[in-house]
Amino acid sequence: MSELIFGRHPVEEALRSGVPVRRLWVLERQMNRGPLLEIRRLAEQRGVPVKPVSRAELDRLAAGGVHQGVIARVAPYRYSTLDEVLRVAEERGESPFLLLLDHLNDVHNFGALVRTAEAAGLHGVVIPARRSVSVTPVVYKTSAGAVLHMRVARVPNLVQAMGWLKERGVWLVGLDPDAPLRYDQADLRGALGIVVGAEGKGLSRLVRETCDFLVSLPMRGHVESLNASVAGGIVMYEALRQRLDEAKGARQA
């Protein structure tokens, strides 16, 4: 089995990250200049077959996706286990820093959250196996290839996975617009999992009850809520800020 990814950044990241790339299709009239030339050279260095094709052929392969003149066939994405996710934190000598998604369905939000999680130094993302997003070509594109550098664990039951993490010392904070505790007033240091709910629905009852505490974002405009990727990104970076401040204080002590 294999899958297609498209777009310059995702394909380039796939070639640089060591993901098994089996074939490359490149827009023939642009393959000898600019970004596509660099991608073609990377592919040739790795021994990946490169096929020059027309835009019509790329449009057909991408099936409506924005391919930017290049498509790659890669091995299927390999999901991680929770143990593997925690091992990343252990190898870095850091407290676990995770993102859990409660039946998120929008692949664009998923890609944006993965991109932010990777940029903020999180160790992994946890998603349920059913009624949820998965890693697709669109996620490769919207995450700008960040999903290739991020551990994603797909679990049979999110609530059970949350319990497993709590047994290992990970505190779970859920985003809830009705929570009295503001996100920047909470202690987000240490072993932490940030739990983001589905678009329009928020956290399910059992997931909300399993969280150790809930936080909200202040809303002063006319809209009632932010989308999942924006809200999750704000809380991830607040947690990162607290971690950096703690590390700075420890160095100065």
N, C-alpha and C positions, 0 to 999 in steps of 0.2 A: 504494500500500500504506500501511497505517497499523496502529497497535496501541493497545491500551487500557492505561492505567495507573490505579491506584485507591489511595485513601487520601489523607487531608488534606495531609500533608506533601509527598508526591511530586507531587500535583496543584498545590499552591501553588508549589512550586519550579519546576515546568514553566512555570507562568504568569509567574513572576518572571524566569526565566532566558532567556526569549526563544525557547524551543523552540516550533516550530509546533504550536499546539493547535487542532484542527479542530472539536471539539464538547465540551460538558460536560453531563453528566447529574447532577442534584443532587436529593437527597431533598426532596420538595416540602414536607413539614411542618416542615423545619428550615432551609430556604433563606433565611429572613428573620431569622435570629438566629445569634449565636455565630460560630464559625470558618467555617461554610458561607456566611454572609453576606459575610465578607471575601473568600472565594474567588470568590463570584459577582460581587462588585464588580470584582475584578481581571480576571475574564473579560470582563465588559462593557466595561471600559476598553480591553481589547485587541481588542474586536469579535468575541469568540468566542461563538457561539450557545450559549445555556444552556437546557436542557430540564428542567423539573420532572417528576420521576417518582416512582413508589411504591417502597417498599423491595423489594417482590417483583421489580420490573423491575431494580433495581440488583443484587439477588442473582443474577438470571439473567445479567446482563452480566458480573459479576465471576466467575461460575462457581466459587464456593466461596471466592474471595479476600475478605479483610477490606477492605471499601470505605469504611467510616466515613462513608457518606452521599454520596460523590462519586466519579465516574469521568470520565476525560478520554480522548478519542481524539486521539492525537498522531502526528506523522510518525515513521517507524521510526528507531530509534537509529542514529546514524552513528558507526561505528567509526573510529578514527584509525590513521594509519601510525606506524611507529617514529620516522620523521623528525619527524612532528608532535609526538610525545610529547617528544622531546629538545628541540624548539623551545620548548616551554613552559618548560623549565629555563633555556634561553638567554635568553628574554625576561625571566625573573625575575632573571637574573644569579646563578643558583645552580648548584651541581653537580647532575647528574641524580640523582634519588631515585625509584626505581621499585619496583614490586611485580610479580613474575612468578608465575603460578599454573600448576603442572604437572598438568594434567588434573583440576582440581577439578570435582566433579559436584554438590555441594549448593548450590542457589541461595541458600539462607539464609546459608550461610557466605560465599558470594561477595558478597552484599549487605552483610553486616557488615564484610567486609574492605575493600570500596570505601568504606564510610562512614568507617572508621578511616583509610584512606589519604588521603581528602580532608581529614579533620580534622588529620592529622599533616603536611599540606603536601606529599605526594608529587606527582610530576608526571604519573604515568600508571601504568596497570595493563596487563600483557601476558598474554594468554591464547591457547592454541592454538585453531585453528578447528574441529578435530574432537575428538570424545570429551571434551568439556569444557562447562562452563557457558557461558551467553551472557547478554546483557542482556535480561531478560524483565520482565513486569509485577511479578512477585514481587521481583525485584532492585530495581526502582524503590522498592517498598514497604519492603523490609528495609534498604535503604541510606538511607531517609528522604529520598529525592530526591538524595542526594549523587552518584549516578551521572551526573546532569545536569551536574555541575561537574567531572567527572573524565574525562580522556582514557583510553579503553580501546582498546588495539590488539589486533586478532585476527589472529594470524599463522599461515601454513600449517604451519610447523614450529618448535616452541619451541627446540629445540637450535640450529638455524640462527640463529634470532633472538638467542639468547644469544651465539653467536659474533660476530654483527654488532655487538652492544652492546660486547663485549669489545674489538673492534677500535677502538672509539671511546672507549676508556678507562674503561668502566664495569666495576667489580668486582662479582662475583656471589657472594653468600653464601646458602647453602642451609640450611634447617632440617632437622636430622637428629638424632633422639633418641640416636644412638650416637656422635655427634661428641664428641671429648675437650675441645674448646674451648667454654667456656661463652659464651653470647650477650653477657653484660655484660663479658667479658674481651677481646672482639674489637674491633678498630678499625673502626667503622661510619661513619666520616666520608668525605667526598669523594664521587665519582661511584659510586653503589651501586645494585645491584638485589637485593632480598630475594626469594628463591625459596622458595615454599611448596608442599608436595606435596599429593597427593590424600588424601581422608579414608580412614584405615585402611591406605593403601598407602605413603604418604610419597613421596619423590622416586623417579622412575624411574632406572634405572642410568645411562643416557646423560646425563640432566639432572644427576644427582649428580656424574658425572665431569667435566662441563663447568663446574661451579661452581668458583670460585677457592678457596673454603674453606667449611667447614661449621661450624655452631654448634648447640648443644643448650640446652635449658632444664632446669634442675635439677628433678627430680621427687622429692618427699619423702613423698608420700601413697601410697595403695594403687593409684590408677589409673596406667596406664602412659604415658599421653600426654594432651595437651590437644587440643581440636578445632582445626581449621585456622585459624578466625577468631580465636580467643583467642591461639594461639601466634604467628600473624602479627602481631597487634596489639601484643603485648609487644615483639617485635623491632623493629617500626616505631617505637615510642615510645622504645626505647633508642637507636636511631639518631638520632631527633630530639633526644633529650637531649644526645647527644654533639655534634651540630651546634650546638645552642644554647650549650653550654658553650664550644665553640671560638670562636663568634662573640663571646661575652661576653669571653673572654680576649683576643681581637684588639682589641676596643674599649678594654680597660683597659691594653693594652701601650703 
